[in-house]
């Protein structure tokens, strides 16, 4: 490696290697950046897989760690970089005496070098492990041994130990849960957690250790981050079992260990956070998968082989696989070509498939399958490689299916074919009618969207659950066709009682007001309530049934579905049901928060018929207002987490209210400003940073487009703003300035202020300028602040940006030291592209195509994730076709339009110096796959709005035929053999132009060729076989060419309409053609 890489590999084999890190004394001087006391400078190896962070003014924070996209270990040490090649490891790392090297396996000893300046850490990993699961982190870490499990050690950067102790205090519970659930011990002898800075992901698991982001650390006063951090650490531990100890066998099996670890993590989160949180997480995951598949196409978890072939045709499976692969613009057979969006959705789908498997074989049997896999791997890990048992440490779809059959006796091949090797999901449309005479519900389930992207036909059982007056009844229907009708007998009789105790599925009885009901005894209908299928559902039922479902159904997923459906029914009963849900203390807090946002939409739809106070104002004052003065908010007490989340949500939901004029009511703005004024967190044990950030965000949501009363072109001043806008701007500015003096956790208030300022710009209250956001997006700012500023810059570029602004963002994508920022910025550009596809805009220029395409193909061989990000961006902007901003090489090779010149001006022509090989006149045919036309070549197309006529010149090797004033006629004459107008791209190995030796273009009027052009047809042997009628036409055509060229030219100009469009066509004439004088003179100049 080169000297500038600052990393030297001394000894390296497959089984052991030694890495020597340089001394800080030999590092180059680092320049301080403006406005930061300790700014990191990043040094990387040639392959960008070791990240070294150097902090000027805070040398205690210097550290490095390895990172990469899946199997990228070969980019920082020689190895067989495959998940299917496990081996044992002996690792030695020599570092400065003040540094600690953390790597895989057990730390055997630490030895000082003879000069006592360095230490060598010796690690041994006796369990066979593949190279992608080897990692390294070096730095002046503070070390914390877990007080509950001494085998677990935590590492963090200096001064972060208090946060580390709080963050990891419950981590031992995850180990205990997994060992108890799997009936197996943790497979390794130790576990290490290392928290580092500027990592591109929240966590990454390696054998016996995990590298996590420092931003996951939090203190005891933080509420929101706790959920995220505990889930991330639990997922990292689960991947120690399936992912590190048992790894994938092939790329097509990568869904399996990830899905199993996610499933185990979900069970742990269900134990920690409750069943409602777990079911809401599963529902949101299903919604995300459905959304992705309907937008891009069905996700195939295992593309290694198609589903079971049909007996009628052996070619069907391959065509099936090609069909699913063709729907994507990337290959789904290798991780390094997959879109990051696809990978994220694929892992989510894998979790859902694992839940479906649980539903089919049962939880206990599924856990026994996991236990069997771990037991076989444990036994194999203690054997030598010659035993041939190490294959048990690899998992694949086939071996997993066999393990299920061995444990349960059930053959799951059909299930695997249906949901793992086939992409897409089902979509059901349910409607029902009550038959009073027969006391039945006539249910119709349709699958009429099977031709849409990502949706396929489902065949199998489907559960329909009816809530009737006498209880809950489940009915299983067999779905075989796209339309299924069934008569379901009701167990209850319709009653006229207005109130009645109704038994629910949970066993409890509740009082219901049945006055809105019709004759049907059915209160509501649910489809697949346990989410045992990958499906989307549309249920048609009256609004009062949705209101019953929201009020009385105890399943949070049913309540979420009811809230989503009630958005379509803006009626007073709907408003009352949503209000009661928000006030209901027994409801899950996320249901109450969702109901608040739904109430905003319903209230806005009913604004013309509502004369009372703004929605939710009374609810907020009831919960959080003082007893003596409800408009004054009580001191913050976040001990009740449900009230905390609701207190954050209601102001944000109220900010979306609009009056009849489409603006936020003034009393809502005053209410929000009062929340700032009376916010008192002095006696609260928890931080209010997230609460204040939501209040700033709510102020931003009150902003509406300005109604201009000043003349266009007048500059925006503070005096020209409305009174409410002035108050909003003053409060946002005050909070932003206060944040600089008293920063809060993760700068959440700054993030909200930047977004609010961008909204003020976007809606015309402030001058639109990117300078503020550029200053917050520079390297050295906290990453969340940078991402927020970049989000504002992306929005600015989409609305008002110029090419220089977009170039600034592309510079960050290519050169920013933080890999996480580069990835997230491209993600923002994908979500909010600078322009819409196929809509010409000033940023849709060839330079952008060239830059993105060049970056994809020439600069990111080391970073496959960022390369795939840019491929996604290219697809969003241009699709799979040639960008419309680029000139078409086919057209340029055939036609050469230009402005009509006077007769005395020379015509622009194109010549070829030799017949073979024929260089492309327009297209750059270098090996570089860049599709952009070379900028060095001359511009061949000059288009003007007043273009009426173009000249055509046809030039051969040595003889040139000049054709002018050819009127366009696209009518094909069957008497003449047509020339194929759609030409291929010219390339360096071309022998001749398409159409060589064939008759000229058909449909043109006689007299447009020269008298010498008839010799061109003599070489065509097919011309001798023409019919007499064709010969006559051809003779007549040739005869008119015997007139003088100038005479025919002047004659044609008199006869033709000067407004007709003329074409320029380039082809080769026969070698025997006699050149015209004008062509000879031009050819002499060129030759």
N, C-alpha and C positions, 0 to 999 in steps of 0.2 A: 504494500500500500504506500501511498505518497506521504511525505513528511507532514503536509498540512492536515492530514486526517487526525493526527494526535492520538491515534490508537494503533498499537503494534501487536500483531499476533506472533508470539514466539514459537510455540509448539502447538500443532493442531492435527489431530487424527479424528477418526470417527468416534472413538471411545473416550478420548481425553484431549484437552487443550489447555493452554495457559495464555492468559490475556494480561499484558503488562500495560498499565495506564501511566501516562507521563506525570511528572511533577508539575504543580502549579507554577513553580519558579521558571519553567521553560515556556509558559504560555505567553502569547503576545499580549501587548497592552490593549486594553479594551476601552473604547471611547464611551464617555457618559452620554446618555440621551437626555434631552431637555425635559424637565418637569418630573423626574423620577429619582428617588433616592437610591433605589436598588433595582437596576434593570438587567434582565437576563440577556446574555449573548449566547447564541446557539451555535455550537460546532457539531458537525456531523461527519460521518464517514463518507467514503465515496458513494456508497449505496444508500445513504440516508436512513440507516436502521439503528444507529446508536445516537441518541440525543444527549448532548452535553450542554448543561446550563451553567453559565458563568455569570455571577452577579457582582458588578462593580459596587464597592461600598458595603457589600454584605457577603464576604468571601466564605462565610460559614454555610451558605446555602448552595455552594457549587455541588452539582451532582449530575449523574448520567444514568440512563436506563435504555434498555432495548425496546423497540416497538416495531410493529409491522402488521401487515394485513395477512392474517392466518400464517401460512407456511412461508415466512420470509427470513428464516434463520440463516439461510445460505448467503444472505446479503451482509452478514456480520461475522460469520465464521464458516469455514469449509465443513460441509456435512452432506449426508443424504437427506435432503429436505423433504421428507415424505412422512405422512402420518402412519403409513403401513410398515415402517422400518424401525421398530423399537430396539433399543440397546441400552446397556448400562453406561454410566458416565463417571469420570473423575475430572473435576474442574479445579483449576488453580488460578487465582487472580492476585496480582501484585499491585498494591495501591499505596498512596501516601499514608503515613502513620496516623493521620487524623481522619482517615476515611474508613468506611466499612463497606465491604463487598457482600452483597446478598444474592445468593443464587440457589439453584435447585439441589435438593438432597440434604444430607446431614453435614454440619460443619465439623470436620474431624480435628483440625488444629489451625492455629494462626501462628506463623513463623515470621520473625523479623529478618530483614536482610542484614548482611554483615555491617553495613554503614549505619544501621538503626534508623534509617530514614523511611523505610517502607515496610509494609507487612504483606505477607502472602497468605491468602485464605484458601484452605483446602476443603473442597466439598466432594462428597461421594454419594452418588445416587444409584443404589443397588437394584432398584426396580426398573425393569425395561421401560424406557420412555422414548418417544419419537423426538426428533430434533426440533420440530416446531414448538414443542412444549418446554424448551430450554430458554432461560432468560437470565438477565443480569441487571442489577441496580447497584450503583456505587455512589456514596455520598457521606457527609458527616451526620448520619442519621442518629436520632435519639431512639433508644431501644426501650420497649415496654413489653414485659412478659405478662401474658394474660393471667390474672390472679385465679381464675376458675379452671383454666387448662394450661398447665405449664408447657405443653408441647407447642402451644401457639405463641408466636412472637410478632409484635407489631413494630414497624419502623416508620418514622416520620421525620420531616425536616426540622431544623432547630426552632425552638420557641412554639412549636405546635403540639407539644406533649399534653398539655391540659385538654385540648380539643380531642386528641387521640383517645384519651382515657374515657371521655364521655361517649364518643362515637362507638367504641368497641365494647361497651360494658355489657351488652346483651348478645354478643356474637357467639358465645359458648352455647347458647340455646339452640342455635342452628345446627351445630355439630351433634348435640344430643338428639335433636329431632330426626336428623337424617340417619343416624346410627340406629335409632329405635324403629324408624319406619322401614328401613331396608334390611333390618336384622343382620347388619354387617358393620364391622368396625371401619373407621376411617382407614383407607388403604395405605397411607404413608405414615412415617414415624414422626413427622413434624409438619407444621404449617406456618408460613410467614406471610404477613401482609405489609406491603411497602407502599406508602403514600408519596407520590412524586408530583412535580409541577408540570403543567403544560402537556399533559398526556392527552392524546387525541380521542380518548374514550373514557367512560366512567370506571371501567375495570377490565382486566384481562387476566385470565387464569392460566397458569403454567404449573408444571409438576411441583408440588409441595409449596408453591408460593403464588401470590397474586400481586399484580401491580395495579394500584388504584389511583384515582385522581385526588389531589389534595383538596379540591373543592367539595368533596364528599364529607369532609370533617365539619363538625358543627359543635356548638356549645350546648349546655343544658337549657338555655333559654330559647332555643330555636325549635319551632314546631314543624313547619312544612318540610324542611330538609330531612327530618328524621325518617319519614316514610321512604323517601327515595334511597337514602343511604343504607337502611337496613335491608331493603330488597336487593340492592346491588351486592352487598357483602354476602347475603344468603345465596344469590345466584352464583357468585364466585366460588363459594364452598361446594355447592351442588356440582359444579363443573369439575371439581377435583375427582369426583366419583365417575361421572360420565362426561368425557371430554379430554381429561388428562390421563387418568388411570386406564380407562377404556376409551380408546380413540377410534375414529372412523377408519374404515378400510379403503374406501375410494371417495372421490369427490361426490359421487351420487349418494353417499351415505351420510353426508355432513348434517343433514336434517335430524338424524336420529339421536346422537348424543346431546345435541342442543335441545331438542324437544323433550327428552327425558329429564335433563337438568332443569329446564323451565317448568316442567310439570311438578317436579319435586319442590322447586322453589315456590310454586303456586300453593302447594299444600302447606308449606311452612307459613307463608303469608296469610293463608286462611286461618291458621292457628293463632297468629300474632294479631292480625287486624280484623278478623271476624269474617263470617260467611257472606255478609252483605258486600263487603269490600271485594271479596274474591269473585262473587258472581257478577258484580259490576265490571270488574276487570276483564272477565271472560267475555262479557257482552260487548265491551268496547273493543276488545281484540277481534272478535268476530266481525264487528262493524268495519274495522280497518281492513281486514282481509277482503271482505265483500267489496269495499270501495276500490281497493287496488285492482282486484280481478275484473271488475266491470269497467275500469278505465284502461288497463293495459292488456289483460288476458289472464287465463287460468294459470295458476302456479302448480308446477309439477315438482313434487318433493324429491322423487327418485327418477331421473330421466335416463338411467342406465339401460333400461329395457321397457318396452311398451307393455300395456296390459295383455292378458292372455289372448293369443291370436284366435281369430275366428276360424273354424274348421273349413270354411268355404274358400278361403283365399289366404295363401301364405304371405302375400305382399301387403296385406292390410295393416299389420303392426307397424311396419316401417313407414308407411304413408301416414299412419296415425301420429307417429313421433315427429315426422317432418312437419305435419300440420301444426302441431303445438309449438315446435321450435320456430316455425316461420312467422308466428304471430308476434314475436319479440324482435327487437332490433339488436339483440345481443345473443350470444350463445349461452344456453343454460346448462352446459355440460361441465363447466369449470368455474370455480369460485372466482378466479381472477378476471373473468369476463362478465360476471354477473353485475347487474346494476345494484348499487347499495340499497335502493328502494325495494328491489326485488328480494334481496337477502333479508331485509327487515321483515317484509311481509311473509316470506317463506318460513322464517322462524316462528312467527305468530301462528301461521297455519299449522306448523308442526305441533305446537302446544294444543291447538284445538283437535287435531287428529288423535293426539294422545288421550285427550278427554273422551273422545268418541270410543277409543279402544277400551277405556275404563268402563264406559257404559255397556259395552258388549260382553266383556268377560268378567267384570266386577273389579272393585278396588283391591281386594285381597289377592286375587290371582295375578293381577298386574304387578303388584309389589313382589309376589313370588317370582315372577319372570325377571324382574330387576335383580332380585337376590340371587337367582341362579347365574345370571351373567357375572355378577360380582364374585361369587364363589368360584366359578371356573377361572376367572382372571386372577384371583388371589392364589389359587393353586398353581397356575402357570407362572406367576411372578417369582415363585420360589424355585423354579426349575432352570436348568441351563438351556441355552439356545438350541442345543442338539436334541432336546427332548421333543421338539416340534409342537409344544403346547403354547408357544407365545401367540399363536393365532387367536387364542381365546381372549387376548387382550385387545382385540379389534372387533368392532361391531359393524354389521351391515344389515341392510333390509332383509336379506335372505336368512341370515343367521338369527335375526330377531324373530322372524316369522316362524322359524323352526323351533325356537325356544318357547314361543307361545303354544305351539302345538304339543311340545313335550310336557309342559307344565299343566295345561288346561285340557288337552285333547281336542281342542277346537281348531279347525283349519281356517286361518284368516287370510288366505290367498285372495279370495274375492274382495275382501275389505281393502287389502293393500292395493289391488288393481284399481279399485273404485276411487279411493281417496288419496293414495300416495303416488301411484304411477299415472294418474289422470288429473288434469287440471280442471279448475272451474268449480262452481257451486250451484246449488239448486235455488230456484226462486219460485215461491208459491204465492198465489193470489186466491184468498178465501172469501167467499161470500155465502150468505145463509138467508133462508126464508123460513118463517115459522108457519107450519100447517096446523091450523087450529083444530080442524076436524079430526085429524089423525094424531094430534099432539106430538108431532115430530118436527125436527129441524132438518130442512133440506139443505145440505152443505154441498157446495161446489168448489173444488180446488183445481185451479188451472195453472199450467206451466206454459204460458204463451210467450215467454221471453227467451226460449232456448236458443234462438238464433243470434241473440245479442252476445257481445264480447264477454267472456268469462262465465257465462251461464250455460249450464248443460241440463239435460233431462235426468231426473231422478226416478229410479224404480226401486220400490221397497216400502217398508212400513213407515207410517207417519202418525204421530200422536196428536189427537185433537182433544183438548180439555175444556169441558163446559162447566161453568159455575151456575148452578140452578138454585132455585129457592130452597131445595131440600139438601143441598150439599154440592160437593165437587165430584164430577164423574169424568173418567178418562175413556177415550175411544181410540182404538188403533185402526187406521184405514190402510188398505193396501194400494199403493200408488203404482199403476201400471201404464197409464196413458197420460197424455198431456192434459186431459180434462177428466176428472173423476167426480162423480156425483154419488152422494150417499144420504140415506134417510136415517137419522139418529133419533131414536125414541127418547122422549124426555121422561125423566123420573118424577117430575113435579107437575102439579096442576096450577094453572094460572089462577091467582087469587086477587081479590079486589082490596085486600087489606093495605092500608097505607104504610103501616109499620110492622115489621116482623123480625124476629131473630133468625139470622141466616147462618148456618154452619159453614165454616171455611175449610180449606184443605189442611190447615194447621190443627184443626180440632176445636178451635174456639168458635164461639157464637157472637155475632155482632148485630146491633140494631141498625136496620136500614130503612130509609124513607123510600118506599116503592111507588110514590105518586107519579113520577115521570114515566113509569114503565107502560108498555103496551100489553097485548095479550100474551106475549111470549113469557114462559117461565125462566128463560135463560137470562142471566144477569150480564155475563160477558163470555167471550170465547178466546181461547189461546191456542196457538199452534206451535208445536214442538217447544214446550215450556222449559225443558231442561237443556236446550241447546245441544242436542245430541247429533245434529247434522250441521254441515257447512251450508247454510241457507240464508236467504233473505225472505222476509215475509211481508205481505200486504194483506191486512185484514179489514174488511168492510163491515162496520157495525155502527149503529146510531151513536150520537154524541153522549147520550145518557149512559150507555153501556161503558164507554171509555171513562166517564166520570165515576161510575160505580167501581170500575177496575182500579182507578187511581186512589179512591178513598179507602177501599176495603181489601184489596189484594195485598198480601203480605210479602210477596216476592218482589225484590227491588227491580228486577229486569222487567216484570210486568208493569210496574209503576213508571219506569222509564219509557216503555213503549206507549203507555197511555198519555204521558206528557207530550211526547212527540206527536201523537195523533191529535191531541186537543188544540194544537196550534192552528188547525184547519177549521175550528169551530169557535169563533170569537163571539160568544154569547154570555149573558149574565150568569147562567148556571156554571159554565166553564170557568169564568172568573172566580166565582165563589169556591169551586172545587180546588182551584190552584191556591187561593188564599188560605183555605183550610189546611191544605198540605203544608204550606210554608209554616203555619203556626203549630202544626202537629209535632209535639215533642217526641212521639214514638216513631216518627219516620227517620229513615237513614238520612244523614246530612247531605249526601250528594243528590238524593231525590229532592230534598227541599231546595237546594241551590238550583237544580235544573228547573224546578217549578217556578222559581223567581224569574229566571230568564224567559221562560215560556209566558209568564204573566206580562212581561214587558211587551211581547209581540201581540198578545191578545188585547191589552189595554190600548196599544197604538191603533189596532184595527177598530176599536170601539170608541175612539176619541170623540167622534161627532155626537155620540149618544151618552157621554159621561160628563157629569157636572160636579162631581165630588173632588176630593183632594187627590193628588197623584197616588198611583198605586204603590203599595208597600210602605208608604210613609208612616201610616198609623202602626203597622206591624213593627217597624224599626223602633219607633218611639216607645211602643209597648214593651219591647224586650230590653232596650238599651238606654231609654231616656230616664232622667231623674224623676223621682216621685213628685217633688214639688214643682218642677218645671220640666215637662217632658221634652221641650225643644232643646234642653241642655243635656248632653250625653253624659252618662255616668263614667266614672273612672274605669279604665280598661281592666278587666279580669278575664284572662283567657284560660282559666282552669277547666271550664266546660268547652271541650273541643268542638262539639256540635254548634254551640253558640258562636265560637270563634270563626268557624268557616262560614256560618250564615251571616255574621257581622261583616265579613269581607265581601260577600256576594251581593247583598241587598243594595248597597250604594252603587255598585257597578251595574246592576240590573236597572236601577232607577235612572241612571245616566242615559240609558237608551230610550227613555220615554220621549215622545214628541207630541206637540199639540196639533191643532188643526192646521196651523201654518207650517208644519214640518220642522219646527225648532224646539229645543228643549225648554220646558216650562221654567220661568224665572224662579219659582219657588223651589224647584229641584236644585238649581245652581246655588241658591242661598243655603239650602239644606246641606249640600256638600261642603260649602265653605265653612259652615258652622261646625262640621265634623273636624275640619282642620283646627278651627279656633278652640274648640273645647276638648281636643284630644289630650288626655292625661294618662301617661303610662308610668307615673312615678311609683305606684304601689303594685305594679304588675310584675309577677315573677317571670314572665315571658316577654320576649322582644316584640315590638309592634312594627318592625321594619316591613314585613309583608303587608300589614294592614295599611300603613302609610303609602306604600307603593300602589295598592289597589285604589286608594283615594285619589292619587294623582292620575292613575289610569282612568278613573271615573270622570275626572275633570276633562280629560282628553276626549272621552266618549260624548260629552255634552256638546262638543263643537260641531257645528253644521256649516255647510258652504255659505260664504258671505253673500249677502244681498247688496251689491255695490250701488252706492248712491253718489259716488264721486265719478268724475269723468275718467274714461279709459286712458291709461297711460300715466295717471297721477300716482306718485310714489306713495307707498303705505307708511303712515306714521302712527305713533301711539295715539295721537289725538283723533285720528280717523277711525279708530276701533270703537265698537259698541261698548256700552258700560259693562255688560256681562263678560265680554271677551277680555276687557282690561282686567277685571278681577281674576279671571282664569289665568291670564298671562302673568300677573303679579304673583299669584300663589305658586305657579309652576317655577318661576324664576327664583322665588324665595327658597323653595324646597331644594332646588338644584344647587344653589349657593350654600345652603346649610349643610348639604351632603359633603361638600368639600372640607368643611371644618369638622363635622362630626359624622364620618362615614359609618354606614350601617353594614350589616352582614351581607356580603356579596353585592353591595351597591345596588340593591333592588330599587331604591328611590331614584337613583340616577337613571337607571334603565327606563323606568316609567316616565321620567321627565323628558328624556330624549324622544320617546315615542309621541308624547303629547305635543312637543314643539313641532315635530314633523307634521302632525295633524293640523296644527295652526297654519303651517306653511301650505299644506296641500289644499286647504279650504279657503285660502286667500286672505287670511288674517295677518300673515307675516310674509315678508319677501322670501321667495323660495331660493334658498342658498345651501350648498352642501358643505360650507367651510366648517361650521360647528361640528357636524358629524364626522368630518375627516379628522378633526383634532382628537375626537374621542375614539376613533378607530385605529389609531397608530399603535404599533407594537410597544408594550410596556403598560398599557392600561389593563384593568382586570378583564378577563375574557368575556364575562357577561355584558359588560359595558361595550366592549368591542363589537360583540355580535349585535347588540341593539343598535349601535351606530351604523354598522354595516347594513342592517335591515332598513334603516332610514335612507341610507345611500342607494340601496337597490330600489326602493320606492321612488326616490328622487329621479334616478336614471330612467325609470319606466315612465314617469310623468313629464319631466322637464329636462332630462339629462342630454348632454351632448357626447360626442365621441370621446373627448378627453376624460369625462367622468366615468364612462364605461371602461376606458383604458386603465384608469386608476384602480378600479375593482379587479380587472384582470391582472394587473401587476401584483395585487395582494394574493390572488389565487396562485400565481406562479412563484412568488418570492417571499411570502411571509414566513417567518421562522417557526410559527406555531402550526403544526399540521392539522390540529383540530379546527382552527380558524379557517384554513383553506377549504377543508371539507364542508364546513357549515356555510361558508359564503357561497360556494357553488350550489348547495342545497337551497339557499335563499333565491338565487338566480333561477333555479328550476321552478320554485313555487311562484315567483313573480318575475317572469322573463322580461327583458327590456322591450320586447315587442311581440305581438301575436304572429303566429306562423301564417304565411301567405298574405300578410297585410303589409304593404310597402310602408316603411317608416324610415326616418332619417338615420337611425342606427343600423338598419339592415343594409350593410355595405360589405363589399368583398373583403375589406381588411379584417372585419370581425370573423368571417369564415376562415380566412387564412390563419388568423392567430389561434383560434380554438383548434382547428384541424392540425396545425403544426405542433401545438402543445400536446395534443393527444398522441401523435405519432412520433414525436422526437424528443420529448422532455420528461416523460413520466414512466420510464421503464422500471424504475425502482418503486413507484407508488401506484399500485394497481387500483386502489380504491379511488384516489383522486382522478385517475384516468377514466375510470368508469363513471365517476361523477360528471366529468366533462362530456362523455359520450351521451349521458342523459340530457345534459344541457343542449348539446348539438341537436339531439332528436326533438327536444321541445321547440327549438327555434326553427329547425328546417325539416324535420321529419326524416324519412328515408330517401327522399328525392333530392335532386340537385337544387341548391339554394336558388331562389328566383333572382337574387341580386347578381348572380354570376351570369355572364354571357354564355349562351349555349354553344359549345364547340361544333356541334353538328351544323347549326345554322351558320356559324361563322365560316365553317369550311366550305359551305355551299353558296352562301349569299354574302354579299359585301355591300350593303346599302350605304349611301353617303348623300350629302346635300347635292341638289341639282346644280351643276356648274354651267357656266356659259360655254358656247361651242369652242371658243378659242382656248379655254383652260385645259391643261392636260388632265387625263383621267387617272385616278389611283388604280393601280393594278397589283396583282400578286403573281410572282414568277417562281419557278422551281428550277434550281440550277442543274439538277440531274434527275432522270426518271426513276432510278432505283438506287438507294432507298429514297422514298419521298418524305421529306420532313414535314411535320405538321405546321401549317402556317399560323395556327392560333394556339393549339393546346400544347402545354408543356408536358412532354412525354418522358421526363426523367423518372428514375425508379421511385422517387418520392411520391407517395400516394396523395399528396395534397391536391385537392380538386380545384384549387383556385387557379385561374388563368395567370400565366406569368406576367408580372408587371413590367418586365423588360421589353416585351414584344410590343409592336406598334398597335395602336387601337384600330381595329378593322371595321368597327361599326360606328357610324356617325348618324344619329337619328335626330331629326328636327320635327317639330310639330307641323311645319308647313311643307314637309317632304311630299312631293308629288310624283317624281319620276327618278328612277335610278338607272344607271348604265351597267351593262353586263359585258365583261371581258373574259374570254376563254383563252387560256394560254397553254400551249403544249411545250414539249422539250425544247425544240428549236423552231418549230413553226407555230405561229400564234394566229388565232382567228378572232377577230374583234367583232362582237355582236352588240348592238346597241338598240335601245328603244324597243325592248320586247314587252308587249303588254301581257299582263298576267291573266291566264285562263286555266282554271283548274279542271276543265272538262276533259275527260279521257276519251280519246278516239280509239275504238277497237281495231282500226286498220293498221295502226302503228304499234310496234312493240314498245311498251312503256319503259321508261327508265325509273329505277327505284329512287325516289327523291329522298328517302330517309337514309342518309349515309352514316357509315361507322366513323368512329374517331380516327383521325390520321395518326400514324405512329411511325417510328423510325424504321421499322422493318417492313413498311408497306412497299409493295412492288408496283402497283398501279392504282389509280383511283377507281372506285366503283363506277360501273357504267362504261368502262373502257371498250371502245369498238362497237358500241351500240348506237342506235339512232338517237337524235337529239330529243329534248323534252317534248312531250305531246301537248296538244292543246294550244300552241302558240300559232299566231297567224303567219301566213306565208310571207316571204320576203325578209325574214329576220336573219337568215343566215347569209354568209358570203358565197360567192360563186365557187370558191375552192372547197367548200365544206362537203361537196358530194363525194369526194374521194374517201371520206371517213367511213362511208357505208360500204365501200368495196371490200373492206377487210372482214366484214361480218358475214360468216358463212350462212347464218340463219336468214340473211336477207334474200338469198337465192331461192329460198323455199316459200317466199311470200306469195299470196294470191295475186292475180292480175289486178284486182281492184286496189290492192295495197301498192302494187308497182306503179299503177297510174297515179295514185296520189303522191307517191314518192317522186315520180318523174315531174309531175306538176310542181311539186315543192322545190325540186332542184332547178327547174327551169326559171323560176322567178329569182333565183340567186345569180343568174347570169347578167343581170343589169348592173350598171355601175353602182358602186357602194354608196357614193355620195348621193346619187340620185334616189336610190331606195331609201336612204336615211331621211332626205328632205321630204320624200313622198309620205313616208310613214309618219313623220311629225305632223303633216297636214291632216292625215286621216285619223290619227289617234287623238283621243281625249287627253289633254295635258294633265288632267287630275287623276288619271289612272296610275296605280302603283306598278312600277317596273321591278323586275327581279334581277339579281346578279347570280349567275350560276357558274361554277368552276368545274371544268372537266378537261380531259385530254383529247386532242384530235389525233387523227391518224398520222403516222410518220410520213406517209406519202403526200400529205396535204401540202399544197403550194401556199406559202405565206403571202399575205397581202403586204403591200408596201408599208402601210402604217405599222403592221405587226413586226416587219423586219427591222424597221428603224428602232422600235421600242426594244426588241430583243437584242439588238446590237448594244444598246445602252446598258442593258442588264448583264449581258454576257461579258 
